[in-house]
Amino acid sequence: MFDGTMPYYSLEPAAPGELGDHVVMDTSVHPPRVTHAHLHLDGWLGDDLIESYPCYFISETLAATIENSELDHYELRDVEVTVSEDAPDDERAAIPGIRWLFVTGTAGVNDLGTTAIGQLVVSDRGLAALQQGNLENCDIEDYDAD
């Protein structure tokens, strides 16, 4: 369990969209369990880590970075991505390839983990790896398990 010896951080990434109509999700559990992710973007703010509750998504560039790190307790999965017709052309053109960051770890224990309500929590090592990408619109706070 969380022993306080290593700092952990809770992350609240930008949410430039929502789960789309093709998402397959079991809402009988909390947080909902997604088996097919469909991300419908309204635009793009430029961050390499984004969310649409209860899922987290990363750019393919950041996905390659964490694949080459020693982080574990995650899977990179495919995601169906659609973009709103109303998205500005410059934002539409800036959207990178996106992967679903399916986190399997426990908050305050593993480098990448989620809390019981689905909040993303990362270790120092996890944060350092993610910060190799753009997290400009991501709120980062010290994680307190209490």
N, CA, C and O of each residue as an XYZ file, in Angstrom:
584
protein
N       0.825     -1.197      0.000
C       0.000      0.000      0.000
C       0.864      1.255      0.000
O       2.090      1.183      0.083
N       0.221      2.372     -0.092
C       0.899      3.668     -0.119
C       1.633      3.850      1.196
O       1.019      3.886      2.262
N       2.963      3.965      1.114
C       3.728      4.111      2.349
C       4.383      5.475      2.487
O       5.049      5.742      3.487
N       4.202      6.348      1.490
C       4.701      7.706      1.600
C       6.188      7.865      1.359
O       6.693      8.986      1.428
N       6.930      6.765      1.073
C       8.366      6.896      0.895
C       8.735      7.453     -0.469
O       9.767      8.111     -0.600
N       7.935      7.213     -1.470
C       8.191      7.757     -2.803
C       7.069      8.721     -3.145
O       5.897      8.408     -2.934
N       7.412      9.886     -3.671
C       6.336     10.810     -4.032
C       5.542     10.303     -5.235
O       6.089      9.729     -6.178
N       4.261     10.532     -5.166
C       3.350     10.224     -6.263
C       2.568     11.489     -6.587
O       2.422     12.383     -5.753
N       2.075     11.543     -7.806
C       1.365     12.727     -8.288
C       0.057     12.317     -8.940
O      -0.001     11.330     -9.674
N      -0.989     13.080     -8.668
C      -2.259     12.853     -9.365
C      -2.282     13.792    -10.567
O      -1.911     14.962    -10.470
N      -2.721     13.258    -11.691
C      -2.751     14.014    -12.927
C      -4.186     14.169    -13.399
O      -4.977     13.227    -13.351
N      -4.503     15.348    -13.844
C      -5.796     15.599    -14.459
C      -5.534     16.218    -15.830
O      -5.421     17.436    -15.968
N      -5.438     15.345    -16.850
C      -5.134     15.833    -18.193
C      -6.287     16.636    -18.800
O      -7.426     16.566    -18.339
N      -5.962     17.390    -19.835
C      -6.977     18.108    -20.600
C      -7.954     17.108    -21.202
O      -7.615     15.950    -21.444
N      -9.167     17.580    -21.438
C     -10.211     16.733    -22.027
C     -10.784     17.446    -23.256
O     -11.839     18.076    -23.180
N     -10.075     17.341    -24.394
C     -10.510     18.073    -25.589
C     -11.600     17.361    -26.396
O     -11.794     17.640    -27.579
N     -12.291     16.457    -25.750
C     -13.349     15.726    -26.441
C     -14.102     14.861    -25.463
O     -14.095     15.103    -24.256
N     -14.750     13.855    -26.000
C     -15.543     12.949    -25.166
C     -15.531     11.572    -25.787
O     -15.095     11.394    -26.924
N     -16.010     10.600    -25.038
C     -16.137      9.267    -25.607
C     -17.232      9.312    -26.665
O     -18.297      9.888    -26.447
N     -16.959      8.701    -27.805
C     -17.884      8.743    -28.932
C     -18.941      7.657    -28.880
O     -18.974      6.831    -27.967
N     -19.795      7.680    -29.874
C     -20.933      6.762    -29.949
C     -20.538      5.298    -30.050
O     -21.329      4.422    -29.700
N     -19.326      5.013    -30.525
C     -18.915      3.621    -30.733
C     -18.216      3.004    -29.521
O     -17.761      1.862    -29.585
N     -18.128      3.748    -28.423
C     -17.487      3.203    -27.230
C     -18.299      2.008    -26.730
O     -19.529      2.007    -26.785
N     -17.586      0.993    -26.244
C     -18.233     -0.160    -25.615
C     -17.823     -0.113    -24.149
O     -16.648     -0.244    -23.806
N     -18.845      0.081    -23.278
C     -18.553      0.368    -21.882
C     -19.567     -0.316    -20.977
O     -20.770     -0.298    -21.237
N     -19.051     -0.921    -19.905
C     -19.898     -1.524    -18.872
C     -20.077     -0.480    -17.773
O     -19.147     -0.209    -17.014
N     -21.266      0.103    -17.688
C     -21.527      1.140    -16.686
C     -22.089      0.570    -15.386
O     -22.475      1.328    -14.496
N     -22.138     -0.754    -15.267
C     -22.632     -1.350    -14.027
C     -21.554     -1.336    -12.941
O     -21.840     -1.655    -11.786
N     -20.314     -0.970    -13.299
C     -19.220     -0.865    -12.339
C     -18.710      0.577    -12.351
O     -18.921      1.324    -13.307
N     -18.025      0.950    -11.247
C     -17.471      2.301    -11.190
C     -15.996      2.224    -10.836
O     -15.670      1.598     -9.828
N     -15.083      2.815    -11.594
C     -15.389      3.528    -12.840
C     -15.848      2.565    -13.929
O     -15.543      1.374    -13.868
N     -16.570      3.062    -14.917
C     -17.037      2.187    -15.989
C     -15.860      1.453    -16.648
O     -14.757      1.992    -16.743
N     -16.109      0.225    -17.098
C     -15.072     -0.588    -17.732
C     -15.250     -0.500    -19.248
O     -16.270     -0.931    -19.787
N     -14.264      0.056    -19.920
C     -14.311      0.248    -21.371
C     -13.573     -0.897    -22.051
O     -12.446     -1.223    -21.679
N     -14.211     -1.509    -23.054
C     -13.556     -2.571    -23.817
C     -13.254     -2.141    -25.251
O     -12.425     -2.759    -25.919
N     -13.915     -1.097    -25.727
C     -13.588     -0.494    -27.030
C     -13.669      1.016    -26.848
O     -14.728      1.563    -26.541
N     -12.534      1.679    -27.042
C     -12.495      3.128    -26.855
C     -12.741      3.846    -28.178
O     -12.160      3.513    -29.211
N     -13.613      4.831    -28.111
C     -13.880      5.719    -29.245
C     -13.780      7.138    -28.702
O     -14.591      7.553    -27.874
N     -12.790      7.872    -29.167
C     -12.549      9.239    -28.728
C     -13.030     10.186    -29.815
O     -12.564     10.129    -30.953
N     -13.969     11.059    -29.455
C     -14.476     12.062    -30.389
C     -13.930     13.410    -29.944
O     -14.322     13.936    -28.902
N     -13.023     13.967    -30.741
C     -12.346     15.215    -30.388
C     -13.104     16.429    -30.909
O     -13.626     16.433    -32.024
N     -13.149     17.470    -30.059
C     -13.726     18.756    -30.452
C     -12.660     19.666    -31.045
O     -12.976     20.642    -31.726
N     -11.411     19.348    -30.788
C     -10.279     20.144    -31.238
C      -9.020     19.567    -30.634
O      -9.022     18.438    -30.142
N      -7.942     20.335    -30.667
C      -6.671     19.836    -30.153
C      -5.921     20.972    -29.477
O      -5.682     22.017    -30.081
N      -5.548     20.756    -28.206
C      -4.814     21.762    -27.445
C      -3.305     21.549    -27.512
O      -2.539     22.411    -27.081
N      -2.877     20.421    -28.042
C      -1.456     20.155    -28.201
C      -0.842     19.244    -27.151
O       0.336     18.904    -27.257
N      -1.605     18.837    -26.137
C      -1.052     17.980    -25.094
C      -0.865     16.548    -25.599
O      -1.641     16.055    -26.418
N       0.184     15.892    -25.090
C       0.459     14.506    -25.456
C      -0.262     13.510    -24.555
O      -0.243     12.310    -24.829
N      -0.890     13.980    -23.495
C      -1.690     13.151    -22.592
C      -3.032     13.846    -22.422
O      -3.091     15.003    -22.005
N      -4.110     13.139    -22.745
C      -5.455     13.691    -22.609
C      -6.352     12.637    -21.972
O      -5.971     11.474    -21.845
N      -7.539     13.056    -21.579
C      -8.469     12.095    -21.007
C      -9.878     12.334    -21.498
O     -10.247     13.433    -21.912
N     -10.637     11.285    -21.438
C     -12.082     11.326    -21.579
C     -12.561     10.227    -20.644
O     -12.482      9.041    -20.963
N     -13.054     10.637    -19.498
C     -13.358      9.716    -18.408
C     -14.144      8.512    -18.908
O     -15.125      8.669    -19.634
N     -13.721      7.316    -18.528
C     -12.637      6.931    -17.630
C     -11.338      6.540    -18.343
O     -10.539      5.787    -17.786
N     -11.115      7.034    -19.552
C      -9.953      6.625    -20.342
C      -8.898      7.732    -20.440
O      -9.198      8.923    -20.356
N      -7.651      7.286    -20.620
C      -6.526      8.183    -20.857
C      -5.934      7.849    -22.221
O      -5.857      6.684    -22.613
N      -5.520      8.884    -22.930
C      -4.983      8.713    -24.270
C      -3.670      9.476    -24.382
O      -3.495     10.520    -23.753
N      -2.745      8.947    -25.187
C      -1.466      9.617    -25.388
C      -1.123      9.637    -26.871
O      -1.583      8.801    -27.648
N      -0.305     10.613    -27.237
C       0.161     10.686    -28.615
C       1.053      9.485    -28.889
O       1.628      8.899    -27.971
N       1.162      9.123    -30.170
C       2.048      8.017    -30.530
C       3.493      8.328    -30.163
O       4.254      7.419    -29.832
N       3.881      9.599    -30.217
C       5.241      9.992    -29.838
C       5.495      9.703    -28.367
O       6.526      9.129    -28.013
N       4.554     10.100    -27.503
C       4.714      9.827    -26.072
C       4.579      8.331    -25.783
O       5.231      7.817    -24.874
N       3.750      7.640    -26.540
C       3.625      6.182    -26.380
C       4.981      5.517    -26.623
O       5.374      4.620    -25.877
N       5.691      5.950    -27.657
C       7.017      5.389    -27.944
C       7.984      5.690    -26.804
O       8.816      4.854    -26.454
N       7.875      6.875    -26.230
C       8.745      7.251    -25.116
C       8.519      6.328    -23.921
O       9.480      5.834    -23.332
N       7.269      6.093    -23.560
C       7.057      5.244    -22.376
C       7.332      3.774    -22.684
O       7.693      3.012    -21.786
N       7.165      3.369    -23.939
C       7.530      1.989    -24.297
C       9.030      1.766    -24.121
O       9.460      0.662    -23.789
N       9.822      2.809    -24.342
C      11.273      2.705    -24.206
C      11.752      3.018    -22.792
O      12.954      3.043    -22.530
N      10.811      3.256    -21.886
C      11.154      3.496    -20.483
C      11.040      2.172    -19.729
O      10.743      1.132    -20.317
N      11.279      2.228    -18.440
C      11.148      1.028    -17.616
C       9.796      0.976    -16.913
O       9.606      0.186    -15.988
N       8.862      1.809    -17.344
C       7.539      1.826    -16.721
C       6.777      0.554    -17.048
O       6.967     -0.058    -18.100
N       5.915      0.175    -16.124
C       5.056     -0.979    -16.375
C       3.654     -0.682    -15.839
O       3.367      0.443    -15.431
N       2.813     -1.662    -15.842
C       1.434     -1.547    -15.386
C       0.594     -0.654    -16.296
O      -0.192      0.176    -15.839
N       0.785     -0.852    -17.586
C      -0.039     -0.178    -18.580
C      -0.026     -1.027    -19.846
O       0.853     -1.868    -20.036
N      -0.989     -0.801    -20.689
C      -1.027     -1.371    -22.030
C      -1.320     -0.233    -22.991
O      -2.077      0.681    -22.666
N      -0.731     -0.287    -24.159
C      -1.070      0.661    -25.214
C      -2.026     -0.055    -26.150
O      -1.686     -1.077    -26.745
N      -3.216      0.490    -26.271
C      -4.256     -0.131    -27.079
C      -4.675      0.823    -28.199
O      -4.434      2.029    -28.145
N      -5.302      0.244    -29.200
C      -5.832      1.050    -30.292
C      -7.071      1.793    -29.826
O      -7.777      1.343    -28.924
N      -7.323      2.920    -30.442
C      -8.495      3.730    -30.141
C      -9.071      4.230    -31.453
O      -8.332      4.612    -32.360
N     -10.368      4.226    -31.549
C     -11.046      4.825    -32.696
C     -11.151      6.325    -32.425
O     -11.664      6.735    -31.384
N     -10.670      7.140    -33.356
C     -10.680      8.591    -33.174
C     -11.494      9.240    -34.282
O     -11.294      8.967    -35.465
N     -12.416     10.106    -33.873
C     -13.149     10.936    -34.824
C     -12.993     12.384    -34.370
O     -12.700     12.660    -33.207
N     -13.195     13.299    -35.314
C     -13.007     14.719    -35.026
C     -14.270     15.470    -35.425
O     -14.837     15.236    -36.493
N     -14.694     16.360    -34.565
C     -15.872     17.180    -34.810
C     -15.716     17.982    -36.098
O     -14.633     18.479    -36.405
N     -16.797     18.100    -36.835
C     -16.792     18.928    -38.046
C     -16.507     20.386    -37.706
O     -16.027     21.140    -38.553
N     -16.801     20.786    -36.469
C     -16.606     22.172    -36.034
C     -15.174     22.478    -35.588
O     -14.854     23.628    -35.285
N     -14.318     21.465    -35.545
C     -12.938     21.695    -35.109
C     -12.241     22.619    -36.095
O     -12.356     22.427    -37.306
N     -11.518     23.623    -35.595
C     -10.777     24.521    -36.491
C      -9.780     23.733    -37.349
O      -9.197     22.752    -36.887
N      -9.594     24.161    -38.575
C      -8.708     23.452    -39.506
C      -7.290     23.310    -38.976
O      -6.666     22.264    -39.160
N      -6.761     24.361    -38.309
C      -5.396     24.276    -37.802
C      -5.288     23.244    -36.674
O      -4.282     22.543    -36.571
N      -6.315     23.151    -35.834
C      -6.309     22.142    -34.775
C      -6.484     20.754    -35.364
O      -5.818     19.809    -34.941
N      -7.368     20.628    -36.330
C      -7.607     19.337    -36.986
C      -6.297     18.813    -37.591
O      -5.986     17.628    -37.477
N      -5.542     19.700    -38.227
C      -4.283     19.312    -38.862
C      -3.215     18.932    -37.834
O      -2.299     18.172    -38.149
N      -3.324     19.450    -36.613
C      -2.308     19.211    -35.587
C      -2.527     17.919    -34.799
O      -1.657     17.522    -34.024
N      -3.653     17.267    -34.978
C      -3.949     16.064    -34.184
C      -2.980     14.948    -34.567
O      -2.909     14.551    -35.730
N      -2.233     14.445    -33.577
C      -1.264     13.375    -33.857
C      -1.959     12.011    -33.853
O      -3.154     11.907    -33.576
N      -1.194     10.986    -34.163
C      -1.682      9.634    -33.934
C      -1.901      9.459    -32.443
O      -1.113      9.964    -31.643
N      -2.944      8.761    -32.058
C      -3.311      8.633    -30.642
C      -3.442      7.164    -30.270
O      -3.959      6.351    -31.037
N      -2.960      6.844    -29.071
C      -3.102      5.496    -28.504
C      -3.871      5.605    -27.193
O      -3.858      6.644    -26.532
N      -4.529      4.534    -26.837
C      -5.235      4.437    -25.569
C      -4.234      3.963    -24.527
O      -3.662      2.882    -24.669
N      -4.015      4.749    -23.489
C      -3.136      4.370    -22.386
C      -4.003      3.669    -21.350
O      -4.630      4.313    -20.509
N      -4.031      2.344    -21.418
C      -4.855      1.533    -20.527
C      -4.005      1.214    -19.299
O      -3.095      0.387    -19.362
N      -4.311      1.874    -18.188
C      -3.504      1.777    -16.968
C      -3.996      0.606    -16.130
O      -5.188      0.490    -15.842
N      -3.055     -0.268    -15.740
C      -3.409     -1.464    -14.969
C      -2.870     -1.444    -13.543
O      -3.163     -2.342    -12.753
N      -2.080     -0.419    -13.211
C      -1.467     -0.363    -11.888
C      -2.369      0.259    -10.835
O      -3.462      0.744    -11.127
N      -1.881      0.231     -9.609
C      -2.591      0.769     -8.453
C      -1.958      2.093     -8.028
O      -0.735      2.209     -7.941
N      -2.796      3.078     -7.769
C      -2.333      4.400     -7.352
C      -1.493      4.304     -6.088
O      -1.885      3.643     -5.127
N      -0.329      4.968     -6.086
C       0.525      4.999     -4.912
C       1.351      3.751     -4.714
O       2.062      3.624     -3.717
N       1.262      2.812     -5.673
C       2.024      1.568     -5.574
C       2.906      1.387     -6.807
O       4.100      1.108     -6.691
N       2.312      1.547     -7.980
C       3.010      1.328     -9.247
C       3.355      2.663     -9.910
O       2.818      3.706     -9.539
N       4.257      2.619    -10.894
C       4.637      3.845    -11.607
C       3.439      4.512    -12.268
O       3.346      5.740    -12.280
N       2.532      3.731    -12.812
C       1.289      4.232    -13.389
C       0.151      3.479    -12.721
O       0.125      2.248    -12.725
N      -0.785      4.217    -12.150
C      -1.904      3.562    -11.480
C      -3.123      4.453    -11.480
O      -3.056      5.634    -11.820
N      -4.234      3.864    -11.093
C      -5.468      4.637    -10.950
C      -6.059      4.376     -9.574
O      -5.856      3.322     -8.971
N      -6.792      5.364     -9.102
C      -7.484      5.233     -7.822
C      -8.787      4.458     -8.040
O      -9.114      4.082     -9.166
N      -9.510      4.229     -6.974
C     -10.788      3.524     -7.059
C     -11.803      4.274     -7.912
O     -12.740      3.668     -8.432
N     -11.626      5.592     -8.061
C     -12.560      6.362     -8.889
C     -11.989      6.687    -10.266
O     -12.595      7.443    -11.026
N     -10.814      6.116    -10.595
C     -10.258      6.271    -11.926
C      -9.297      7.425    -12.127
O      -8.936      7.721    -13.266
N      -8.865      8.094    -11.053
C      -7.891      9.196    -11.143
C      -6.519      8.630    -11.471
O      -6.101      7.648    -10.858
N      -5.815      9.220    -12.414
C      -4.475      8.790    -12.800
C      -3.457      9.275    -11.766
O      -3.415     10.459    -11.428
N      -2.638      8.346    -11.270
C      -1.601      8.653    -10.288
C      -0.300      8.039    -10.786
O      -0.266      6.879    -11.195
N       0.778      8.835    -10.747
C       2.068      8.372    -11.254
C       3.168      8.616    -10.231
O       3.079      9.516     -9.396
N       4.206      7.795    -10.317
C       5.389      7.964     -9.474
C       6.272      9.057    -10.062
O       5.971      9.608    -11.121
N       7.367      9.366     -9.364
C       8.376     10.291     -9.897
C       8.828      9.837    -11.283
O       8.896     10.630    -12.222
N       9.134      8.546    -11.389
C       9.600      7.975    -12.653
C       8.539      8.092    -13.737
O       8.841      8.429    -14.882
N       7.291      7.811    -13.366
C       6.189      7.924    -14.314
C       5.999      9.349    -14.784
O       5.782      9.596    -15.970
N       6.081     10.295    -13.851
C       5.920     11.700    -14.204
C       7.058     12.156    -15.116
O       6.825     12.864    -16.095
N       8.285     11.752    -14.795
C       9.436     12.140    -15.616
C       9.270     11.642    -17.051
O       9.591     12.361    -17.997
N       8.778     10.433    -17.215
C       8.567      9.884    -18.565
C       7.474     10.654    -19.293
O       7.642     11.014    -20.458
N       6.361     10.908    -18.623
C       5.252     11.618    -19.265
C       5.619     13.057    -19.592
O       5.146     13.608    -20.586
N       6.463     13.674    -18.760
C       6.855     15.062    -18.994
C       7.816     15.222    -20.170
O       8.189     16.343    -20.516
N       8.216     14.123    -20.778
C       8.986     14.219    -22.016
C       8.078     14.646    -23.167
O       8.553     15.027    -24.237
N       6.772     14.579    -22.935
C       5.794     15.088    -23.886
C       5.249     16.413    -23.385
O       5.677     16.907    -22.341
N       4.319     16.985    -24.109
C       3.689     18.252    -23.733
C       2.531     17.976    -22.776
O       1.566     17.307    -23.145
N       2.625     18.484    -21.557
C       1.558     18.352    -20.554
C       1.073     19.737    -20.126
O       0.648     19.921    -18.986
N       1.135     20.698    -21.027
C       0.839     22.089    -20.705
C      -0.526     22.289    -20.043
O      -0.661     23.126    -19.151
N      -1.522     21.542    -20.465
C      -2.881     21.711    -19.935
C      -3.271     20.628    -18.929
O      -4.453     20.420    -18.659
N      -2.274     19.946    -18.381
C      -2.503     18.873    -17.419
C      -2.242     19.409    -16.011
O      -1.167     19.940    -15.734
N      -3.230     19.268    -15.123
C      -3.040     19.652    -13.727
C      -2.294     18.531    -13.014
O      -2.700     17.370    -13.076
N      -1.201     18.882    -12.334
C      -0.377     17.916    -11.615
C      -0.298     18.352    -10.168
O       0.118     19.470     -9.863
N      -0.703     17.458     -9.276
C      -0.682     17.760     -7.836
C      -0.040     16.608     -7.083
O      -0.034     15.472     -7.557
N       0.498     16.904     -5.910
C       0.996     15.842     -5.049
C      -0.165     14.925     -4.704
O      -1.276     15.385     -4.441
N       0.101     13.627     -4.708
C      -0.944     12.644     -4.395
C      -0.875     12.280     -2.919
O       0.182     11.942     -2.386
N      -2.003     12.359     -2.293
C      -2.146     11.973     -0.897
C      -3.218     10.898     -0.847
O      -4.376     11.155     -1.174
N      -2.836      9.693     -0.437
C      -3.768      8.563     -0.446
C      -4.892      8.710      0.570
O      -5.883      7.984      0.495
N      -4.760      9.630      1.514
C      -5.784      9.766      2.562
C      -7.045     10.421      2.082
O      -7.984     10.596      2.859
